[in-house]
Amino acid sequence: MSRPVVSTLRWSVLTLLGLALGFGLGLAAGDPVEALVGMILVTPVLTALAGGTFGSVQWLGARRTLSAGWIVASMLGLGAGLALGVVAVELAGRAITGEQVHVRTLSPQVRAVSLAVVGMACGVALGACQGWILRRRYGKAGQGRWLRASVLGFGGGLALGSLAADAIAGGIASPLGFAILVGVGGGLAGWVTGRELERTVEAGALQPG
């Protein structure tokens, strides 16, 4: 049975746009959401909003390949991954320095490692949730590879994006620096996972039904 395949380049663009819109919307909605739901719930709401936006962009551009459940899986995966990754970095920073850390004020090397941790946490959660959707449609063969590709793509992407932002814009605090972080991170994550998506869909097309 023939099934449509999304090219790696197309998937890279969708991932970059989804990440940019998701992060941008999360940052823009921070104060209004906090005023609405309070300080305790603001982080999970914003990360879920970013994840839902991210998944929606990917699904809209590849809806012949992916089921609509991709949006919910992305909302849960990216939302949980961002929250867990940020908490892990904050706890580690507090344990090492004895005070609260801010990613924007860290040294370039430490910031890159911190964002790699956040990216890998996102990759684990996203890879697990999205991989389940892929398994239901294309079989279980590529589920483990999708998880590995997500961890590598997002972990490596955010680390390299952070280093590129430091080299070009002096950090991620400026709009240009943040754009470089998201552009490099989203582009690399999309390229790595896009190659795996091609293989998964092509392998699924060889199966009955």
Buried (B, 14 or more C-beta within 10 A) or exposed (E): EEBEBBEBEBBBBBBBBBBBBBBBBBEEBBEEBBEEBEEEEBBBBBBBBBBBBBBBBBBBBBEEBBBEBBBBBBBBBBBBBBBBBBEBBBEBBEEEEEEEBEBEEBEBEBBBBBBBBBBBBBBBBBBBBBBBBBBEBBBEBBBEBBBBBBBBBBBBBBBBBBBBBBEEBEBBBEEBBBBBBBBBBBBBBBBBBBBBBBBBBEBBEEEEE
